[in-house]
Amino acid sequence: MLASVGSSSSESHLGHGGFGVDYKGQLDHGTKIAVKRTKSGVICNKAVHEFESEISVLTKVRHRHLVLLIGYSTQGLKRILVYEYLPQGDLSRHLFHWKNFKLEPLSWKRRLSIALDVARGTKYLHSLAHQSFIHRDLKSSNILLSDDFRPKV
């Protein structure tokens, strides 16, 4: 399925979280993706639960303000989640670290637009989907931005 996912290149490294390391990759037909891989070694029960929970939720919901899960792998000890790639990165970069990344600060109009779109995505997740889901970790570093700064939770 994957044409390339850099595991050592600093260009392809997007970040890391509690689950593992995030990389930028590309599908065979050229679509850019974000790949979450578990950390090396044995995966703990909590990480397995989080992984399975994320798959369970994201395979059941579709909304323009929720990140799209493209695929996943459960083979071996490594667990992999494949998402659509959102090129502006996470919201926290633009709110708190914009100088470090040499970015322009977000205007108040754009901030309000982002906040409203995040609220729409969260409302869908919490009450409008066929089955309600609670995010439990909604924060700026878990909100990703598209080219035109449209947020996805």
C-alpha positions in Angstrom: 0.0 0.0 0.0 2.7 2.5 0.9 5.2 3.7 -1.7 7.4 5.4 0.9 7.4 6.3 4.6 10.7 7.7 5.8 11.5 6.3 9.2 14.9 8.0 9.6 14.7 11.1 7.5 14.2 14.3 9.5 12.1 15.6 6.5 9.5 12.9 7.0 9.4 13.1 10.8 6.3 15.0 11.8 6.4 14.5 15.6 5.7 12.1 18.4 3.0 11.4 21.0 2.0 8.9 23.6 1.2 6.3 20.9 4.4 6.5 18.9 6.1 8.5 16.2 4.4 10.3 13.3 5.8 10.3 9.8 4.9 11.9 6.5 4.5 9.3 3.7 3.0 8.8 0.2 0.7 6.2 -1.3 1.6 4.5 -4.6 -0.6 6.9 -6.5 1.0 10.0 -4.9 -1.5 10.9 -2.1 0.4 12.3 0.8 -0.4 10.6 4.2 0.5 10.8 7.8 1.6 7.6 9.4 1.5 6.9 13.2 3.8 4.0 14.2 4.0 2.5 17.7 7.2 2.9 19.5 9.7 0.1 19.1 9.5 -2.8 21.6 6.6 -4.4 23.2 3.3 -2.5 23.0 1.6 -2.1 26.4 -2.1 -2.9 27.0 -3.0 0.8 27.3 -1.4 1.6 23.9 -3.3 -1.4 22.3 -6.5 -0.1 23.8 -5.9 3.4 22.5 -5.0 2.0 19.1 -8.1 -0.1 18.9 -10.3 2.7 20.2 -9.1 5.1 17.6 -9.7 2.6 14.8 -13.2 1.8 16.2 -14.2 5.5 16.3 -12.6 6.7 13.0 -14.0 3.9 10.9 -17.5 4.8 12.0 -17.5 8.6 11.6 -17.2 10.9 8.6 -17.2 14.7 9.0 -15.3 17.5 7.3 -13.7 18.5 10.6 -12.6 15.1 11.7 -9.3 13.6 10.4 -9.8 10.8 7.9 -8.4 7.4 8.8 -7.2 5.9 5.5 -6.0 2.5 6.8 -4.2 0.6 9.6 -2.1 -2.4 10.3 -2.1 -4.7 13.3 0.6 -7.1 12.1 3.3 -8.1 14.6 4.3 -5.9 17.5 4.1 -2.7 15.5 0.8 -1.0 15.1 0.3 1.5 12.2 -2.4 4.1 11.6 -2.6 5.9 8.2 -4.3 9.3 8.0 -4.8 12.0 5.5 -1.9 14.4 5.6 -2.7 17.9 6.8 0.2 20.2 5.7 -0.2 23.1 8.1 0.5 20.7 11.1 -1.1 21.1 14.4 -2.8 24.2 15.8 -0.4 24.5 18.7 2.5 25.4 16.3 0.5 28.3 15.0 -0.7 29.5 18.5 2.3 29.0 20.7 5.3 28.3 18.6 4.8 30.4 15.5 8.1 32.3 16.0 10.1 29.1 16.3 8.7 27.8 13.0 8.9 31.2 11.3 5.2 31.4 10.8 2.8 34.3 10.7 0.6 34.7 13.8 -3.0 33.7 13.2 -5.4 36.6 12.9 -8.3 36.8 15.3 -10.7 36.2 12.5 -8.9 32.9 11.5 -8.7 31.9 15.2 -12.5 32.3 15.5 -13.1 30.4 12.3 -10.9 27.5 13.6 -12.6 27.5 17.0 -16.1 27.3 15.3 -15.0 24.5 13.0 -13.5 22.5 15.9 -16.7 23.0 17.8 -18.7 21.6 14.8 -16.5 18.6 14.5 -16.6 17.9 18.2 -20.4 18.4 18.3 -20.7 15.8 15.5 -18.5 13.4 17.4 -20.2 13.8 20.7 -23.9 13.9 19.6 -24.6 13.8 15.9 -22.8 10.6 14.8 -24.9 7.4 14.7 -23.1 6.5 18.0 -21.7 9.2 20.3 -18.0 9.3 21.0 -16.2 11.5 23.5 -12.7 12.7 22.4 -11.2 12.9 25.9 -8.0 14.6 24.7 -9.1 17.7 22.8 -6.2 20.2 22.7 -4.4 22.4 20.2 -1.7 19.8 19.5 -4.5 17.3 18.5 -6.1 19.7 16.0 -4.6 19.5 12.6 -4.8 22.2 9.9 -5.3 21.8 6.1 -3.7 24.1 3.5 -6.5 26.6 3.9 -6.3 26.4 7.7 -9.5 24.3 8.0 -9.1 22.3 11.3 -9.6 18.6 11.8 -9.9 17.0 15.2 
